[in-house]
Amino acid sequence: MKEITSAKNPQVKAWRQLKTPSGRRAHQRFLAEGEHLSQEAVSAGRAEALIILKGSQERYADALAGGLDCYLVSAEVIRAIADSKTPQDILAICRLKVPEPPGILGRRLVALNQVQDPGNVGTILRTMYAAGNDAMLIDAGCADPFSPKALRASMGAIFHVPVYASPDLSDTLARLKGEGWQLIAGDLSGSPFFGHQPFGEKTCLLVGNEGAGLSPQLLALADLKLKLPMPGGAESLNAAVAGSLLIYGLLRADMLGTENP
């Protein structure tokens, strides 16, 4: 185990850079902060080292049992590298892995179009993991799923649901459509969600920007445009809430077979 006590240490300065998207890309690393995320990273085989407050080793013996490199650090170092105002005593250093979409396997995908709130991105990932979805697609306008806020909202789902970065989401979706995927858009001008036709065997749910919704290009590609009912009079739903309801609507349809939900 290596000990680091000063926040001015060059290694600490490198860790601090992982707080920003550019730093994460440059180092191809990100930090998973706190006991739950660190344990998830270790269990999923994504952690390459641990940062632990000196004196807390016994508490995290399970995480250390796999033989990962470990840095024992001072509280000053923890405060310097953690995003939380009241950080926990452990962080995991994880290798960044955001592949571009090849031929995607599975049958339930979600694509995000300029979803800019990292909390929404992480929440949708968490819902996808709970519902057994296969992968997420994001475009360049989306919030970084490896940012501290997105990681916390995902509750570790980031280590289990692959996230593919698409340089041209419309091109990627057009290719998926040509391979037999049904594209389903959440759209305020769409047909009622609870009266739709049965879903296809392979679907990709499209979730748009918090304010502007889906781009016209992506809406034009959609096979189905569906709107959730809002009898209470609200004009719209939070992107993560709407996306999560649609994800579970698809899951319910799967559980019911070919019957409409």
C-alpha positions as CSV (number, residue, x, y, z in Angstrom):
1,M,0.0,0.0,0.0
2,K,1.2,3.5,-0.8
3,E,0.6,6.4,1.5
4,I,-0.1,10.0,0.3
5,T,-0.8,12.7,2.8
6,S,-0.4,15.9,0.9
7,A,-3.0,17.3,-1.6
8,K,-0.1,18.8,-3.5
9,N,1.2,15.4,-4.4
10,P,1.4,15.0,-8.2
11,Q,-0.7,11.8,-8.0
12,V,-3.4,13.8,-6.2
13,K,-3.3,16.5,-8.9
14,A,-3.9,13.8,-11.5
15,W,-6.8,12.4,-9.6
16,R,-8.3,15.9,-9.3
17,Q,-8.3,16.2,-13.1
18,L,-10.8,13.2,-13.2
19,K,-13.5,15.6,-11.9
20,T,-13.8,17.1,-15.4
21,P,-14.9,15.4,-18.7
22,S,-11.6,16.5,-20.4
23,G,-9.6,15.1,-17.5
24,R,-11.4,11.8,-17.7
25,R,-10.8,11.5,-21.4
26,A,-7.2,12.5,-21.1
27,H,-6.4,9.9,-18.4
28,Q,-9.0,7.4,-19.6
29,R,-10.0,7.0,-15.9
30,F,-12.9,8.1,-13.6
31,L,-13.5,8.0,-9.9
32,A,-16.3,6.0,-8.3
33,E,-16.9,7.7,-4.9
34,G,-18.2,6.1,-1.8
35,E,-18.6,2.6,-0.4
36,H,-21.5,1.4,-2.6
37,L,-20.0,2.6,-5.9
38,S,-16.5,1.4,-5.0
39,Q,-17.9,-2.1,-4.1
40,E,-19.9,-2.2,-7.3
41,A,-16.8,-1.3,-9.3
42,V,-14.7,-4.0,-7.6
43,S,-17.5,-6.6,-8.0
44,A,-17.8,-5.8,-11.7
45,G,-14.1,-6.0,-12.2
46,R,-13.9,-2.3,-13.3
47,A,-11.7,-1.0,-10.4
48,E,-8.0,-0.9,-10.9
49,A,-7.1,0.7,-7.6
50,L,-8.6,1.9,-4.4
51,I,-8.1,5.2,-2.5
52,I,-8.9,4.8,1.2
53,L,-8.6,7.1,4.2
54,K,-5.7,5.9,6.3
55,G,-7.0,4.0,9.3
56,S,-10.1,2.7,7.5
57,Q,-8.5,-0.4,5.9
58,E,-10.3,-2.9,8.2
59,R,-13.7,-1.5,7.3
60,Y,-13.0,-2.1,3.6
61,A,-11.3,-5.4,3.9
62,D,-13.7,-7.1,1.5
63,A,-12.9,-4.6,-1.2
64,L,-9.2,-5.1,-0.6
65,A,-9.4,-8.9,-0.6
66,G,-9.0,-9.1,-4.4
67,G,-5.5,-7.7,-4.2
68,L,-6.1,-4.3,-5.9
69,D,-3.5,-1.6,-5.6
70,C,-4.4,0.7,-2.7
71,Y,-3.5,4.2,-1.7
72,L,-3.8,5.2,1.9
73,V,-4.5,8.9,2.0
74,S,-5.2,11.7,4.5
75,A,-8.6,13.4,4.9
76,E,-7.1,16.4,3.1
77,V,-6.5,14.3,0.0
78,I,-10.0,12.8,0.2
79,R,-11.6,16.3,0.3
80,A,-9.4,17.4,-2.6
81,I,-10.5,14.6,-5.0
82,A,-14.0,13.9,-3.9
83,D,-17.0,15.6,-5.4
84,S,-19.3,15.2,-2.4
85,K,-19.4,17.9,0.3
86,T,-19.2,15.2,3.0
87,P,-17.2,12.5,1.2
88,Q,-16.9,8.9,2.4
89,D,-13.6,7.3,3.1
90,I,-13.2,5.3,-0.1
91,L,-13.0,5.9,-3.9
92,A,-12.2,3.5,-6.7
93,I,-10.1,4.4,-9.7
94,C,-11.8,2.9,-12.8
95,R,-10.8,2.5,-16.4
96,L,-13.0,4.5,-18.7
97,K,-14.7,2.4,-21.3
98,V,-17.0,4.1,-23.8
99,P,-16.9,2.1,-27.0
100,E,-18.6,3.3,-30.3
101,P,-21.6,1.2,-31.3
102,P,-20.7,-1.9,-33.2
103,G,-23.3,-4.6,-33.9
104,I,-25.3,-4.4,-30.6
105,L,-26.7,-7.5,-29.1
106,G,-29.8,-7.9,-27.0
107,R,-33.4,-6.7,-27.6
108,R,-34.0,-3.6,-25.4
109,L,-32.0,-0.4,-25.9
110,V,-32.4,3.2,-24.9
111,A,-30.9,6.1,-26.8
112,L,-30.5,9.6,-25.3
113,N,-30.6,12.7,-27.5
114,Q,-28.9,15.7,-25.7
115,V,-30.1,14.7,-22.2
116,Q,-28.0,17.3,-20.4
117,D,-28.7,16.7,-16.7
118,P,-26.2,14.1,-15.4
119,G,-28.7,13.1,-12.8
120,N,-31.2,12.2,-15.5
121,V,-28.6,10.1,-17.4
122,G,-27.7,8.2,-14.2
123,T,-31.3,7.7,-13.2
124,I,-32.2,6.3,-16.6
125,L,-29.2,3.9,-16.4
126,R,-30.4,2.7,-13.0
127,T,-33.9,2.0,-14.4
128,M,-32.5,0.2,-17.4
129,Y,-30.4,-2.0,-15.1
130,A,-33.4,-2.8,-12.9
131,A,-35.6,-3.6,-16.0
132,G,-32.9,-5.8,-17.6
133,N,-32.2,-3.5,-20.6
134,D,-29.2,-4.3,-22.7
135,A,-27.4,-1.0,-23.6
136,M,-27.6,2.8,-23.7
137,L,-26.7,4.9,-26.7
138,I,-25.7,8.6,-26.1
139,D,-24.8,11.4,-28.5
140,A,-22.2,14.1,-28.1
141,G,-24.8,16.5,-26.5
142,C,-25.5,14.2,-23.5
143,A,-24.2,14.7,-20.1
144,D,-21.2,12.5,-19.2
145,P,-22.4,9.3,-17.7
146,F,-19.1,9.0,-15.8
147,S,-19.4,12.3,-14.0
148,P,-19.8,12.2,-10.2
149,K,-23.5,13.2,-10.3
150,A,-24.4,10.7,-13.0
151,L,-22.5,7.9,-11.2
152,R,-24.3,8.6,-7.9
153,A,-27.7,8.6,-9.7
154,S,-26.9,5.3,-11.5
155,M,-26.2,3.6,-8.1
156,G,-23.6,1.4,-9.8
157,A,-25.7,0.6,-12.9
158,I,-22.9,2.2,-15.0
159,F,-20.8,-1.0,-14.3
160,H,-23.5,-3.3,-15.6
161,V,-25.2,-1.5,-18.5
162,P,-22.9,-0.8,-21.5
163,V,-22.9,2.8,-22.7
164,Y,-22.1,3.5,-26.3
165,A,-21.1,6.9,-27.5
166,S,-22.4,7.6,-31.0
167,P,-20.7,10.4,-33.0
168,D,-23.9,10.5,-35.2
169,L,-26.9,9.2,-33.4
170,S,-29.3,9.5,-36.4
171,D,-26.9,7.4,-38.5
172,T,-26.6,4.8,-35.8
173,L,-30.3,4.6,-35.3
174,A,-31.0,4.4,-39.0
175,R,-28.5,1.4,-39.1
176,L,-30.3,-0.2,-36.2
177,K,-33.7,0.3,-38.0
178,G,-32.3,-1.4,-41.0
179,E,-31.3,-4.3,-38.9
180,G,-34.8,-4.8,-37.6
181,W,-34.9,-2.7,-34.5
182,Q,-38.2,-0.8,-33.8
183,L,-37.5,2.8,-32.8
184,I,-39.9,4.1,-30.2
185,A,-39.9,7.9,-29.5
186,G,-41.3,9.5,-26.4
187,D,-43.1,12.5,-27.9
188,L,-45.6,15.0,-26.5
189,S,-47.5,15.0,-29.8
190,G,-47.5,11.2,-30.1
191,S,-50.2,8.6,-29.8
192,P,-51.5,7.5,-26.4
193,F,-48.9,5.2,-24.8
194,F,-51.6,2.9,-23.2
195,G,-53.3,2.2,-26.6
196,H,-50.3,1.3,-28.7
197,Q,-49.8,-1.7,-30.9
198,P,-47.7,-4.6,-29.6
199,F,-44.0,-3.7,-29.5
200,G,-41.4,-5.3,-31.7
201,E,-39.0,-8.1,-30.7
202,K,-36.1,-5.6,-30.7
203,T,-36.7,-2.1,-29.6
204,C,-34.8,1.1,-29.0
205,L,-36.5,3.7,-26.9
206,L,-35.6,7.3,-27.8
207,V,-35.5,9.9,-25.0
208,G,-34.9,13.6,-25.8
209,N,-33.6,16.8,-24.3
210,E,-35.2,18.1,-21.2
211,G,-36.5,21.2,-22.8
212,A,-36.5,20.6,-26.6
213,G,-37.4,16.9,-26.7
214,L,-36.1,14.8,-29.6
215,S,-34.5,16.4,-32.7
216,P,-36.7,16.4,-35.8
217,Q,-34.2,14.0,-37.5
218,L,-34.7,11.4,-34.8
219,L,-38.4,11.9,-34.7
220,A,-38.6,11.2,-38.4
221,L,-36.8,7.9,-37.9
222,A,-39.2,6.7,-35.2
223,D,-41.6,3.8,-35.9
224,L,-43.8,4.8,-33.0
225,K,-44.3,8.1,-31.3
226,L,-45.9,7.7,-27.9
227,K,-47.1,10.1,-25.3
228,L,-47.7,9.2,-21.6
229,P,-51.1,10.3,-20.3
230,M,-51.1,13.4,-18.1
231,P,-54.7,13.9,-17.0
232,G,-53.6,16.2,-14.2
233,G,-52.7,19.0,-16.6
234,A,-48.9,19.1,-16.4
235,E,-47.3,20.0,-19.7
236,S,-44.5,17.5,-19.5
237,L,-42.6,15.1,-17.3
238,N,-39.0,15.1,-16.2
239,A,-36.9,13.2,-18.8
240,A,-35.7,10.5,-16.3
241,V,-39.3,10.0,-15.1
242,A,-40.7,9.8,-18.6
243,G,-37.9,7.5,-19.8
244,S,-38.3,5.2,-16.7
245,L,-42.1,4.9,-17.2
246,L,-41.6,4.0,-20.9
247,I,-38.9,1.5,-20.0
248,Y,-41.2,-0.2,-17.5
249,G,-44.1,0.0,-20.0
250,L,-42.0,-2.1,-22.4
251,L,-41.1,-4.5,-19.6
252,R,-44.7,-4.9,-18.7
253,A,-45.5,-5.7,-22.3
254,D,-42.8,-8.3,-22.3
255,M,-44.2,-9.9,-19.2
256,L,-47.7,-10.0,-20.7
257,G,-46.5,-11.4,-23.9
258,T,-48.2,-9.9,-27.0
259,E,-51.0,-8.3,-25.0
260,N,-51.3,-4.5,-24.8
261,P,-50.4,-3.1,-21.4
